[in-house]
Amino acid sequence: MSKPALHSWRPPSIDALLRATEGQDLITVYGRKAATEELRAAVDFCRTNNEGNEEQIFGSAALALAKRKVKSIKPVINLTGSVLHTNLGRAPLSDAALSAMNNAAGFINLEYDLKRGARGERDSHVATWLMRLTGAEAGIAVNNNAAAVMAVLNSLSRGKEAIISRGELVEIGGSFRMPEVMARAGVKLREVGATNRTHLSDYANAISNKTGIIVRVRPSNFAIQGFTSSVAEKDLAALAHEHGIPFYDELGAGALVDLRRWGLPYERTVQEALLDGADIVSFSGDKLMGGPQAGLIVGRKDLVAKISRNPLKRAIRLDKITLAALEATLALYDNDETLAESLPTFRYLSRKGPEIREIAETLAAVLSSYVPEWKVEVASCKSQIGSGALPVDVLDSFAVTFQHRNSSTKASGGKLKKLALQFRNLPTPVIGRIHEEKFWLDCRCLDNVSAIKANVDRSNFK
Ligand SMILES: *Cc1c(COP(=O)(O)O)cnc(C)c1O
């Protein structure tokens, strides 16, 4: 056959393609709608290039259809050294939470009281746990802590002033700006003190009949260094109560246990915040609590009820799957001595150097044969808790490092980026970080070295 002349290529009809055996096969596997779309796209492509036979059209449509089926969301192996990595989904969930989510997939007693056979309360599934674990009079859950802040401020201080220290007007992860959140909540911001120093008298002088609430935000993803002074929560609570104003402790990270038991740095707990007199406390579910994305609000019964009644609450309530995961996570805290085994977040955070070093050495031995151009070594490093919790590098860890054998410092940048991409391109992507002319895989969150080997073997890692 001679090559068709320019503009002479005649597209086959889509109907004919769909009727052919190959077309029928595509319909069986992928459905008529998707098969039609991708055959049309393949024909369009051929039309643009003015060539292409049926075999090529079916081939490229089949490839495109297979690609459509690959899920966008996939598990990754987090070797970044940041345990609660916001971009990687924060807290990895426990087995207990996983099975609870499975159980909740069908019909459940979400808002149904099985005893009375009547409408029940969505929050009842977690309220008892929140009260039991924190000592609060009441507790509810919403979509995340940002939503919790909105709900608390809007319910308790709308049209009034919220007094907050200038040093606490933090920005979290670039998208949570306290002043803007307050404005959207319909609350007037009343800043007191200087960036690094705020005294009790600053708060006292700001109180008027316009005051609706006193807020303390735990500065989380930054630490003001040097000479700082802030007012103790106890004193703020006492001042607020003297004037009949609620005191709101916005904790952010939300530890339910003292982290020092695992040699981790001190982090204020929800229980402490309540004991210090906070009327309302809010915190995230997927940071140090180790659960699903959620915002937890605990505190005085009348105030929590007021937040529950706010129409805003309906817009930010939790779905049944998350609620199930949350209940299961909270239940693990009943036996807090086993948390380092039952909750992945604490398993990773509490891992000791020697154990991580052993994992790193095994991984280095496995990987070195795949990357002969790279010097593969084990090096000590510092992991981070992540998610703005406890901002300083604190956890002693070990990593596998990759340094190019014969690249000048200048040339190694591109090679490092390429290596990092190769790891991200694995069937189960492995995420590391580039630092000081090396590629680092921090092994704190690595459970299974042989899974990485299988992962690499399945790819053409070169
Ligand atoms: C993380 C954080 C938030 C936002 O919480 P999300 O659960 O991510 O919505 C708000 N305030 C503080 C202090 C935080 O640390």
The ligand as an ORCA input file, in Angstrom:
! r2SCAN-3c Opt
* xyz 0 1
  C      -3.138     22.947     62.820
  C      -3.717     24.073     63.529
  C      -4.948     24.613     63.138
  C      -5.704     24.067     61.962
  O      -6.157     22.788     62.250
  P      -6.732     21.837     61.098
  O      -7.179     20.620     61.833
  O      -5.613     21.595     60.154
  O      -7.855     22.562     60.456
  C      -5.453     25.673     63.854
  N      -4.787     26.183     64.914
  C      -3.602     25.695     65.340
  C      -2.905     26.316     66.511
  C      -3.023     24.606     64.665
  O      -1.842     24.133     65.071
*
